[in-house]
Amino acid sequence: MRLRELTRFDNIVIQCHDNPDADAVAAGFGIYRYLQGQKKQVKLIYGGREKIHKANLLLMVEALDIPIQHQQEPLDAELLVTVDCQYGEGNVTHFDAGQVAVIDHHIDMGHGADFKDIRSGYGSCSALVWQLLGQEGYDLGEDKDLATALYYGLYMDTNSLSEISHPVDRDLRDCVKFHEGLILKLRNTNLSLEEMRIAADALRSYEYQEEGHFAIVKTQPCDPNILGFISDLMLQVDIVDLCVIYCELPYGIKLSVRSCVRTVRANELAEFLVQGVGNGGGHAQKAGGFIPKTNLELMAADCEPGRYLYGRMEKYCAGCELLYAKDYVFDREGMGRYEKIPQRLGFVRLVDILEEGTQIMIRTLEADIEMTVERDVYVMVGVRGEVYPIRKEKFEHSYRAVAGEFRITEDYLPSIHVRESGTILPILPRAHACMPTGKTSVFAKCLDHTVKVFTAWDGENYMLGREGDYLAVRTDDLHDVYIIAAAIFEESYRMAEN
Ligand SMILES: [Mn+2]
């Protein structure tokens, strides 16, 4: 969806969910500012019984002059835009509206709307609004109040940026110029004494599972940020390797997940815990998740959330094989031989665009990859926009450069961030095309259970193979074992002739 599509209406109301949080307020403020600039009659509201009372939100609203109003009277808008929530949900007071637009980052609950932009992979609605504003050429450099609001919205929804996951969230974090003094003040206006008491009570009532070295803690209903605060503390306990802290709110279950072992990434654990019922994400050590109440009831009738999460945790800990490339003994059993389908891929010779020795970070949908520009290191770009470094020698054996461009259309395209200057260079316009030489092939088999592979080139981080993904071994190096995602395998490989 483009924001400009909304400008055909004149009387527009933007609605945050009831008990709005910083992310909802910031996202609403962003849409408000844009429409105000388009000379629209626009109003920013939230419904529900409670008025905003948390100290940080009051400070945010006042310091940034955010014109949000508590709406209790019926309303009839030509267009109603719900932000950080979906029209028809339990935590969104109903108001009549001619047409409805939904801008949100939770999972799509399937309610109808005339306009919809739901990105459940994003850690915050603020990042989505920031992206939408960018598409319209809105200059945030000229609007530091809004920039600060969006940054703070992201900050609060990703547990002080610690559970950040999507590259658009990371882009907002890295690119925006905000009022530093205000953010510092907001960061330290976070807890009330009552919330401190809730945290203390929660820490006394943990449940510990010895075999899996994990702890589960339920808190009383509280601001989701308290969950992160508690889980950070819980993880510091010597015998706790993984922990999940959750609370039941009127509209669903919020959870915070932590891991301090390299065999479990917190974001994957969070995704697993809410799989099919909610959304979750973050990164290796810290992650969060949310399950809408109705979904939990559907999935686990008469199941108490604590039991449900405990069961998922046990299942996660039990159902996984660890594989270390250095100790791997090749077994041909069940493996087929495959070769790359001759199709265009992209590659970039880094020294063509940057000085040798330059520190860079390559941002992709999957991860931020830290690298140094070296003479013989190339960067490959795959059909899904996936990026990986390759040594010149290996490249020349496996691929040959061909004329023409390499093009793909994906939602998020990779870019090179130059550390020192902050310059951002999109990769695709700088990529050349290449084709597989057909000289290399792999043995591979489809996985029927979860496998984590610590590869030969990175013994610290594993590659996750889920059911349906492929375990692959280079035929010319039987220690080079790795995972190829199901979709990429099907698009890129075919059975070898002999
Ligand atoms: Mn949010």
Residues whose N, C-alpha, C, O or C-beta is under 5 A from the ligand:
A	BS01	MN	D23 D84 S124 C125 D157
